[in-house]
């Protein structure tokens, strides 16, 4: 008697069937169902949302932001400055070489408007300033010899000596004497300072677009010698008066000259390169940059010294300078039409219009009194395919260890039911019910009621709208 052939494992057969079913389903095509809902209020909401989205992209994205352009920010820039003018104090006349620091003409420079001068300082011993902590003393025991205070003016000798004026005493130090507070003299240079002229020469370059321009036009010789800046008539004459800059920054010149401060001259180059180069013009703005309302750090000052020889010994004049520091800041942005950002923003706009459909679907499924009817028409019925050993729902149930899908409704005659199931292919579902037009119920009138379609027996037996709404 021949031996029986071994049967393949049920798991391998089920896995093979599942793989075949998934491969076949991979090539299926799905398309959305289009349903027309005749509801005036919902239609108004739908079109209003679309209109708002369209206005946002047309007006703000494309017109204001110019998102159809490729852009470049932060141009390459060079700044050259030059100050001219003279002024006088109580003791002398000052020219540019003395009151402009540093003299190189860069984008940051200071114009001295007030000084405190400590003349004829020499290396020796003298009383420490009373502003230094623990500098006051009553006797030599209060002063430690060799002590060096980082905020002081020299090395302490250990002696307690009378101060420069008055009856107070401070510890003696070894350094440049006399110290600043003991013999300084104040001088104001701001008498003629508002009339100082400042030339700010600026050139910019956008390397992405190979575009360059400057804030001085090629005019006739001698043009800059007779002009000053005016936003309307002399835009390309970048010669500013110091008083005009301070005024445009909203500051009082006399107060600023006494305490010092930092003023920013901001040059903005926003260029639309789709237009001619003559439309790309600099825009100037002015504002104060340092915190003037903070008492601990208000104002601007710095120190420097001038050294010379007297009878073979080194002598210096210490100057504490208060002034107006000018910071020239250049920034800008250039844009030019490009196909890539245009396509990206158009695609974003068209995709965003679909938000209206999503919003109206949510309203229909949540708030409308016909939401179950809409759900029945929106989602297809779920049908149970014929129980076949080769069908993938049965295979999936076998692999997962679950019971196969329940069989469909049986006929009274088993033979007729079997023939009916055999007549249906394993992947076809019964046809859906005829579409029901979703229209708002008309108002009740005295006339005859409009006829409404009766539900078909197929709908009552094959689908449950209440259950399908929960899908």
C-alpha positions in Angstrom: 0.0 0.0 0.0 1.5 3.3 -1.1 2.3 5.9 1.6 0.1 9.0 1.6 1.8 12.2 0.4 2.5 14.7 3.2 0.2 17.7 3.2 1.7 21.2 3.3 1.3 23.0 6.7 -1.8 25.1 7.0 0.2 28.2 8.1 2.3 28.1 4.9 -0.7 27.8 2.7 -2.4 30.7 4.6 0.7 32.9 4.3 0.9 32.3 0.6 -2.7 33.2 0.2 -2.3 36.4 2.2 0.7 37.4 0.1 -1.2 36.8 -3.1 -4.2 38.8 -1.8 -2.0 41.8 -0.7 -0.2 41.7 -4.1 -3.5 41.8 -5.9 -4.9 44.6 -3.7 -1.7 46.7 -4.3 -2.7 47.2 -7.9 -6.2 48.4 -7.1 -7.2 52.0 -7.9 -9.1 54.1 -5.5 -11.0 57.3 -6.3 -13.0 59.6 -4.1 -16.8 59.8 -4.4 -18.3 63.2 -5.4 -21.5 64.0 -3.6 -23.5 67.2 -4.2 -25.1 68.6 -1.1 -27.7 71.2 -1.9 -27.6 73.3 1.2 -27.4 77.1 0.8 -25.8 77.8 4.2 -23.2 75.1 3.8 -22.4 76.4 0.3 -21.9 79.9 1.6 -19.5 78.7 4.3 -17.6 76.6 1.7 -17.2 79.4 -0.8 -16.4 82.0 2.0 -13.5 79.8 3.2 -12.2 79.3 -0.3 -12.4 83.1 -0.9 -10.5 83.9 2.2 -7.8 81.4 1.4 -7.6 82.7 -2.2 -7.3 86.3 -1.0 -4.6 85.4 1.5 -2.4 83.8 -1.1 -3.1 86.4 -3.8 -2.8 89.5 -1.7 -0.4 88.6 1.1 1.7 85.8 -0.2 2.2 86.9 -3.8 1.7 90.7 -3.7 3.0 91.7 -0.2 5.6 89.0 0.4 6.4 88.5 -3.3 6.8 84.8 -2.8 7.1 84.3 -6.5 10.7 85.6 -6.3 14.0 84.1 -5.3 15.4 86.3 -2.6 18.8 87.2 -1.0 19.3 88.9 2.3 22.3 90.6 3.8 24.2 92.3 0.9 27.9 92.6 0.9 28.6 96.2 1.9 31.4 98.7 2.4 31.1 102.0 4.3 33.5 105.0 4.2 32.8 108.1 6.4 34.3 111.6 6.5 33.6 114.4 9.0 34.2 118.1 8.4 33.8 121.1 10.6 35.5 123.2 13.3 34.4 124.2 16.8 35.8 126.0 19.8 35.8 125.6 23.6 36.7 128.0 26.4 40.4 127.6 25.7 41.0 126.6 22.1 39.7 125.9 18.6 39.2 122.2 17.7 39.4 120.7 14.2 38.5 117.3 12.8 41.9 115.7 13.6 41.2 116.3 17.3 37.5 115.6 17.9 36.9 112.5 15.6 38.0 109.2 17.0 39.2 107.0 15.3 40.2 109.0 12.3 40.2 106.2 9.7 36.7 106.9 8.5 35.1 103.5 9.2 31.5 102.6 9.8 31.8 103.3 13.6 33.3 106.6 14.8 32.9 109.1 17.7 32.6 112.9 17.6 33.8 114.4 20.9 31.4 117.0 22.3 32.7 117.5 25.9 35.9 116.7 27.7 37.3 116.6 31.2 41.0 117.3 31.1 43.6 116.4 33.7 46.7 118.2 32.6 50.4 117.7 33.4 50.2 114.2 35.0 53.6 112.8 36.0 54.7 109.6 37.7 54.8 110.2 41.4 52.7 109.9 44.6 49.4 111.7 45.4 46.2 111.2 47.3 43.8 108.6 45.9 40.4 109.6 44.5 37.6 109.7 47.0 35.4 107.7 44.5 37.5 104.6 45.1 36.2 102.2 47.7 38.0 102.3 51.1 40.2 105.2 49.9 39.3 107.5 52.8 41.3 107.1 56.0 41.9 108.7 59.4 45.5 107.5 60.0 48.3 105.4 58.3 46.9 102.3 60.0 43.9 102.5 57.6 46.1 102.2 54.6 47.8 98.9 53.6 51.1 99.4 51.9 51.4 97.5 48.6 47.7 97.1 48.1 46.5 97.4 44.5 42.9 98.2 43.8 41.7 97.3 40.3 39.3 100.3 40.3 41.9 102.7 41.8 44.6 104.9 40.3 47.8 103.3 41.6 49.7 101.3 44.3 49.1 102.3 47.9 52.1 103.5 49.8 50.6 103.0 53.3 50.4 106.7 54.1 47.2 108.7 54.9 47.5 112.2 53.3 45.2 115.2 53.0 43.0 115.3 50.0 43.3 117.9 47.2 40.6 120.2 48.7 38.8 120.2 52.0 39.7 118.5 55.3 39.2 114.9 54.2 42.1 112.4 53.9 42.7 109.5 51.5 45.4 106.9 51.2 48.4 107.9 49.1 49.0 106.0 45.9 52.0 105.8 43.5 51.0 106.4 39.9 50.1 109.2 37.4 49.5 112.2 39.6 47.4 114.2 40.2 44.5 111.7 39.8 41.6 112.5 37.5 39.1 113.7 40.1 41.6 115.9 41.8 42.5 118.4 39.0 40.2 117.8 36.0 38.8 120.7 34.0 35.6 120.4 31.9 35.4 121.9 28.4 32.3 121.9 26.1 32.9 121.4 22.4 29.3 121.2 21.3 28.8 124.9 20.4 29.2 124.4 16.6 28.9 120.6 16.6 25.3 120.5 15.1 26.7 122.0 11.9 29.4 119.3 11.4 28.9 117.5 8.1 29.2 113.7 7.8 29.7 112.0 4.4 28.6 108.4 4.4 29.6 106.6 1.3 28.0 103.1 0.9 28.3 100.4 -1.8 26.3 97.1 -1.8 26.5 93.9 -3.8 24.1 91.0 -4.1 26.3 88.1 -5.4 23.4 85.8 -6.2 22.0 88.2 -8.8 25.3 89.9 -9.7 23.8 93.3 -8.8 25.8 96.2 -7.4 24.9 99.8 -6.5 26.1 102.7 -4.4 24.4 105.7 -2.6 26.3 108.3 -4.7 25.3 108.8 -8.3 27.7 109.6 -11.0 27.1 113.3 -11.3 29.1 116.2 -12.4 32.3 117.2 -10.6 31.7 119.3 -7.5 28.2 118.1 -6.9 29.0 116.8 -3.4 30.6 120.1 -2.4 27.4 122.0 -2.6 24.7 119.6 -1.5 23.3 118.1 1.7 20.9 115.1 2.0 17.3 115.6 1.2 15.0 112.6 0.8 13.1 114.1 -2.1 15.5 116.3 -4.0 19.0 115.0 -3.0 18.6 111.3 -2.2 22.0 110.5 -3.7 23.8 113.2 -1.7 24.7 111.3 1.5 26.1 114.3 3.4 24.3 114.7 6.7 24.5 117.4 9.3 25.1 116.0 12.8 22.2 118.1 14.2 19.9 116.6 11.5 20.9 113.0 12.5 20.3 113.7 16.2 17.0 115.4 15.5 15.8 112.5 13.3 16.7 110.1 16.1 14.3 112.0 18.4 17.0 113.3 20.8 17.9 116.7 22.3 21.3 117.8 21.0 22.5 119.7 24.1 21.6 117.0 26.5 23.2 114.3 24.2 26.4 116.4 23.8 26.9 116.6 27.6 26.2 112.9 28.5 27.1 111.2 25.2 25.2 108.5 23.4 25.1 106.1 20.4 23.1 106.9 17.3 22.5 104.4 14.6 22.3 105.4 10.9 20.5 102.5 9.2 20.7 102.1 5.4 18.2 99.7 4.0 18.4 98.4 0.4 15.2 96.6 -0.5 15.4 95.9 -4.2 12.9 94.4 -6.6 15.2 93.3 -9.4 12.3 92.6 -11.7 12.1 96.3 -12.1 14.9 98.6 -13.4 18.0 99.4 -11.3 16.8 103.0 -10.9 13.9 101.7 -8.6 16.5 100.2 -6.2 17.1 103.2 -3.8 18.6 103.4 -0.3 16.3 104.3 2.6 17.8 106.0 5.7 16.5 105.8 9.2 18.0 107.1 12.5 17.5 106.0 16.1 19.4 105.9 19.4 21.0 102.6 20.2 22.2 102.9 23.8 19.8 102.6 26.8 19.5 106.2 27.9 16.9 105.4 30.5 19.2 103.2 32.5 21.0 105.4 35.1 23.8 102.9 35.8 25.0 102.9 32.2 23.5 105.9 30.4 25.6 108.0 28.1 28.9 107.3 26.2 32.5 108.3 27.2 36.0 107.0 26.8 39.5 108.1 27.9 42.7 108.7 26.1 46.0 110.5 26.8 48.5 112.7 25.0 52.2 112.2 26.1 55.0 114.7 25.8 58.4 115.4 27.4 59.0 118.2 29.9 62.6 118.8 31.1 63.5 115.2 30.3 60.6 113.6 32.2 57.5 112.1 30.7 54.3 114.1 31.1 50.8 113.4 29.8 47.4 115.0 29.6 44.6 112.7 30.5 41.3 113.3 28.6 37.9 111.8 29.5 35.8 112.4 26.4 32.0 112.4 26.1 30.7 112.3 22.6 28.2 111.1 20.0 29.1 107.7 18.5 27.8 107.0 15.0 27.1 103.4 14.0 26.4 103.0 10.3 24.3 99.8 9.8 23.6 98.4 6.3 21.0 95.7 5.6 18.6 94.8 2.8 16.9 92.2 0.7 16.8 91.7 -3.1 14.3 89.5 -5.0 13.9 88.3 -8.6 11.3 86.2 -10.3 12.0 82.4 -10.1 10.0 79.5 -11.4 10.7 77.2 -8.5 9.2 79.3 -5.6 6.3 80.2 -7.9 5.4 76.6 -8.4 5.8 75.7 -4.8 3.6 78.5 -3.6 0.9 77.8 -6.3 0.8 74.2 -5.2 0.5 75.3 -1.6 -2.4 77.6 -2.5 -4.3 75.0 -4.5 -3.8 72.4 -1.7 -5.0 74.9 1.0 -8.2 75.5 -0.9 -9.2 71.9 0.2 -9.5 73.1 3.7 -13.0 74.3 2.8 -14.1 70.8 1.9 -12.6 69.4 5.1 -14.4 72.0 7.2 -17.8 71.4 5.5 -17.4 67.7 5.8 -16.9 68.1 9.5 -19.9 70.4 9.8 -22.1 67.8 7.9 -20.9 64.9 10.0 -21.2 66.7 13.3 -23.9 69.4 13.3 -26.4 68.8 10.4 -29.6 67.1 11.2 -29.1 64.9 8.1 -25.6 63.7 9.1 -26.5 60.0 9.1 -27.9 60.3 5.5 -24.7 62.1 4.5 -22.5 59.5 6.1 -24.4 56.7 4.3 -23.8 58.4 1.0 -20.2 59.5 1.8 -18.9 56.0 2.8 -19.4 52.9 0.7 -21.2 49.9 2.3 -18.9 47.2 3.7 -20.0 43.9 2.1 -18.9 40.3 3.1 -17.3 38.4 0.2 -18.1 34.8 -0.5 -16.4 32.4 1.8 -13.7 30.9 -0.3 -10.6 29.1 0.8 -8.6 31.3 -1.5 -10.0 34.6 -0.6 -7.7 36.9 1.4 -10.2 37.8 4.2 -10.5 34.1 5.1 -6.7 33.7 4.8 -6.1 36.7 7.0 -8.4 35.3 9.6 -6.6 31.9 9.5 -3.2 33.5 9.9 -4.3 35.7 12.9 -6.0 32.7 14.5 -9.5 34.3 14.3 -12.7 32.8 13.1 -13.5 33.3 9.4 -16.0 36.0 8.4 -19.6 35.1 9.0 -21.5 33.8 5.9 -24.0 36.1 4.2 -27.7 35.9 4.6 -29.1 32.4 3.7 -32.1 31.8 1.6 -34.9 29.5 2.6 -33.8 27.0 0.0 -30.2 25.9 0.6 -29.8 24.9 -3.0 -30.8 28.3 -4.3 -28.6 30.1 -1.8 -25.6 28.0 -2.9 -26.3 28.8 -6.5 -26.6 32.5 -5.7 -23.3 32.6 -3.9 -21.6 30.7 -6.5 -22.9 33.1 -9.2 -21.1 36.1 -7.4 -17.4 36.4 -8.0 -15.4 36.4 -4.7 -14.4 40.1 -5.1 -17.6 41.7 -6.2 -20.0 43.3 -3.7 -23.7 44.0 -4.3 -24.4 47.3 -6.0 -25.2 50.3 -3.8 -28.6 51.8 -3.5 -29.6 54.5 -6.0 -28.3 57.8 -4.9 -30.6 59.9 -2.8 -30.4 63.6 -3.4 -29.6 65.5 -0.2 -31.7 68.7 -0.3 -32.9 70.8 2.6 -36.6 70.0 3.3 -38.8 72.7 1.7 -41.1 74.8 3.8 -44.6 73.4 4.3 -47.2 74.9 2.0 -50.8 74.3 1.3 -50.1 72.5 -2.0 -49.4 68.9 -2.5 -46.3 67.5 -0.9 -43.3 66.9 -3.2 -42.6 63.3 -3.8 -39.6 61.8 -2.2 -37.9 58.6 -3.3 -38.9 55.6 -1.4 -36.0 53.6 0.1 -35.4 50.5 -2.0 -35.7 47.0 -0.4 -32.0 46.6 -1.3 -31.1 49.4 1.1 -33.2 48.0 3.9 -31.7 44.6 3.7 -28.0 45.3 2.8 -27.2 48.5 4.7 -27.8 50.0 8.0 -27.4 53.8 7.8 -27.1 54.1 11.6 -24.3 51.6 11.7 -22.6 53.0 8.6 -22.5 56.5 10.1 -20.2 55.2 12.8 -17.5 54.1 10.2 
